[in-house]
Amino acid sequence: MNVMIRPSTIWPLQPDKALAEIVMAARLRVAVLCMDASPALMNRVDTAIHLLDLTMPGRGYSDLPQDLFDLAGSEPAFAPLLAARLLADATGRQIARAVPDTILPEFYRQAMRILRIDTPSLDDDAFRKDLSICLMLSFPCVAQVVEETGGVPRRAVTTGGIGQAMRLARHFATTGLRSGPYFEIHTHTPMLDGFNPDGWDRCYELTAELLKMRPDCLGLVGGSWFYDPALATVSPRLTYLADTPIAGGAFRVRLGASEEDTELATATSATRRTLVEKGEYMPTRWLMIWPRKALLAWAAARKGDVQ
Ligand SMILES: CC(C)(COP(=O)(O)OP(=O)(O)OC[C@H]1O[C@@H](n2cnc3c(N)ncnc32)[C@H](O)[C@@H]1OP(=O)(O)O)[C@@H](O)C(=O)NCCC(=O)NCCS
């Protein structure tokens, strides 16, 4: 049975109202899914929630425990029921996870979308990101999903020459040699409508709000072919992705080229594909590092706050 869940027409919602609406819609979805579910399936979903709460904090969104797949078996109702059960507890989870109110409008939008997915699968990278959002371990921030398990790989000291090594050494000196945790951004296909300059600015603003609630977090990192300085000639339309953070005190380091980077960089652009085929462009992954203090200052300046 398919029940239409309509997003609220009254916007902006108060944060508590947004959560209440999510909880109501999620309970309705649980009730519908439970009509055809066995008590054994419900118990497996309960066990899965307990397992995820124990194992996923501090772990990458994609690194799901094997026990979760064993609990899911081949039951198609498992994944949607799991997501709906998690969202039905959004109010309690928001308090436990200290999620800033400013994230809630986007959380609301994504939660309502997740509740409408018919056949999610644990094997699907996009659903793993959604699950992390339901667990409030990743945060939908308009242009990107922001996860709190990022870091600067130590190997970056050797992947970009002496200048890069010295730049990183100066940076590590400011972090007490810590390489994490950082917030880390991920592109999420269902959120591509926010992948534009305004959506990215909002993403940085929301990350600043998250940073205020995580004093131990060192800043924001993102690894992608789209941070490569070569984009200035290859895809100038995308240079805003690096330019805004760099103007706000971020810096970037070269990580190296891989087949995956070529696949990603050529997936949507005929121009980049042609340049790769002609041997005139080698997609290369760079890591953007936006230190905490600089990002907070950028966000405060945008708000007109005095630092
Ligand atoms: C990252 C991504 C979402 C950016 O999308 P985007 O903002 O549309 O930018 P793209 O450069 O990829 O645009 C692809 C095509 O859309 C068209 N296009 C995009 N924006 C346009 C605009 N403002 N005006 C006109 N055409 C536009 C162009 O035809 C462009 O092709 P071209 O390079 O041959 O001109 C997209 O490249 C993508 O989905 N890539 C695969 C997944 C990926 O790399 N994810 C990131 C992992 S780190």
The ligand as an SDF file (V2000), in Angstrom:
LIG
                    3D

 48 50  0  0  0  0  0  0  0  0999 V2000
   29.8460   17.3770   -9.7250 C   0  0  0  0  0  0  0  0  0  0  0  0
   28.6560   17.6480  -10.6510 C   0  0  0  0  0  0  0  0  0  0  0  0
   27.3320   17.4540   -9.8810 C   0  0  0  0  0  0  0  0  0  0  0  0
   28.7280   19.1030  -11.1470 C   0  0  0  0  0  0  0  0  0  0  0  0
   27.6810   19.2920  -12.0700 O   0  0  0  0  0  0  0  0  0  0  0  0
   27.4860   20.6680  -12.8700 P   0  0  0  0  0  0  0  0  0  0  0  0
   27.4660   21.8050  -11.9090 O   0  0  0  0  0  0  0  0  0  0  0  0
   26.2970   20.5060  -13.7380 O   0  0  0  0  0  0  0  0  0  0  0  0
   28.7950   20.8860  -13.7380 O   0  0  0  0  0  0  0  0  0  0  0  0
   29.3840   20.0000  -14.9450 P   0  0  0  0  0  0  0  0  0  0  0  0
   30.6200   20.6810  -15.3870 O   0  0  0  0  0  0  0  0  0  0  0  0
   29.5350   18.5870  -14.5660 O   0  0  0  0  0  0  0  0  0  0  0  0
   28.2720   20.1530  -16.0710 O   0  0  0  0  0  0  0  0  0  0  0  0
   28.0820   19.1210  -17.0440 C   0  0  0  0  0  0  0  0  0  0  0  0
   27.4230   19.6700  -18.3010 C   0  0  0  0  0  0  0  0  0  0  0  0
   26.2160   20.3310  -17.9690 O   0  0  0  0  0  0  0  0  0  0  0  0
   26.0620   21.5340  -18.7120 C   0  0  0  0  0  0  0  0  0  0  0  0
   25.9940   22.6740  -17.7900 N   0  0  0  0  0  0  0  0  0  0  0  0
   26.1940   22.6500  -16.4460 C   0  0  0  0  0  0  0  0  0  0  0  0
   25.9700   23.8740  -15.9280 N   0  0  0  0  0  0  0  0  0  0  0  0
   25.6500   24.6830  -16.9480 C   0  0  0  0  0  0  0  0  0  0  0  0
   25.3250   26.0330  -17.0380 C   0  0  0  0  0  0  0  0  0  0  0  0
   25.2690   26.8390  -15.9680 N   0  0  0  0  0  0  0  0  0  0  0  0
   25.0490   26.5390  -18.2690 N   0  0  0  0  0  0  0  0  0  0  0  0
   25.0880   25.7700  -19.3360 C   0  0  0  0  0  0  0  0  0  0  0  0
   25.4010   24.4680  -19.3060 N   0  0  0  0  0  0  0  0  0  0  0  0
   25.6660   23.9140  -18.1280 C   0  0  0  0  0  0  0  0  0  0  0  0
   27.2390   21.6090  -19.6290 C   0  0  0  0  0  0  0  0  0  0  0  0
   26.8320   21.1080  -20.8550 O   0  0  0  0  0  0  0  0  0  0  0  0
   28.2700   20.6900  -19.0110 C   0  0  0  0  0  0  0  0  0  0  0  0
   29.0030   20.0360  -19.9710 O   0  0  0  0  0  0  0  0  0  0  0  0
   30.3620   20.6860  -20.5790 P   0  0  0  0  0  0  0  0  0  0  0  0
   31.4030   20.6270  -19.4800 O   0  0  0  0  0  0  0  0  0  0  0  0
   30.6970   19.8210  -21.7150 O   0  0  0  0  0  0  0  0  0  0  0  0
   30.0770   22.1100  -20.9510 O   0  0  0  0  0  0  0  0  0  0  0  0
   28.6810   16.7060  -11.8690 C   0  0  0  0  0  0  0  0  0  0  0  0
   29.8870   16.9190  -12.5660 O   0  0  0  0  0  0  0  0  0  0  0  0
   28.5490   15.2420  -11.5330 C   0  0  0  0  0  0  0  0  0  0  0  0
   27.4650   14.7730  -11.1830 O   0  0  0  0  0  0  0  0  0  0  0  0
   29.6530   14.5060  -11.6800 N   0  0  0  0  0  0  0  0  0  0  0  0
   29.6770   13.0540  -11.4060 C   0  0  0  0  0  0  0  0  0  0  0  0
   29.6930   12.7420   -9.9440 C   0  0  0  0  0  0  0  0  0  0  0  0
   30.8080   13.4600   -9.2180 C   0  0  0  0  0  0  0  0  0  0  0  0
   31.8710   13.7580   -9.7540 O   0  0  0  0  0  0  0  0  0  0  0  0
   30.5640   13.7470   -7.9390 N   0  0  0  0  0  0  0  0  0  0  0  0
   31.5640   14.3880   -7.0880 C   0  0  0  0  0  0  0  0  0  0  0  0
   32.4290   13.3350   -6.5080 C   0  0  0  0  0  0  0  0  0  0  0  0
   33.7850   14.0120   -5.6310 S   0  0  0  0  0  0  0  0  0  0  0  0
  1  2  1  0
  2  3  1  0
  2  4  1  0
  2 36  1  0
  4  5  1  0
  5  6  1  0
  6  7  2  0
  6  8  1  0
  6  9  1  0
  9 10  1  0
 10 11  2  0
 10 12  1  0
 10 13  1  0
 13 14  1  0
 14 15  1  0
 15 16  1  0
 15 30  1  0
 16 17  1  0
 17 18  1  0
 17 28  1  0
 18 19  1  0
 18 27  1  0
 19 20  2  0
 20 21  1  0
 21 22  1  0
 21 27  2  0
 22 23  1  0
 22 24  2  0
 24 25  1  0
 25 26  2  0
 26 27  1  0
 28 29  1  0
 28 30  1  0
 30 31  1  0
 31 32  1  0
 32 33  2  0
 32 34  1  0
 32 35  1  0
 36 37  1  0
 36 38  1  0
 38 39  2  0
 38 40  1  0
 40 41  1  0
 41 42  1  0
 42 43  1  0
 43 44  2  0
 43 45  1  0
 45 46  1  0
 46 47  1  0
 47 48  1  0
M  END
$$$$
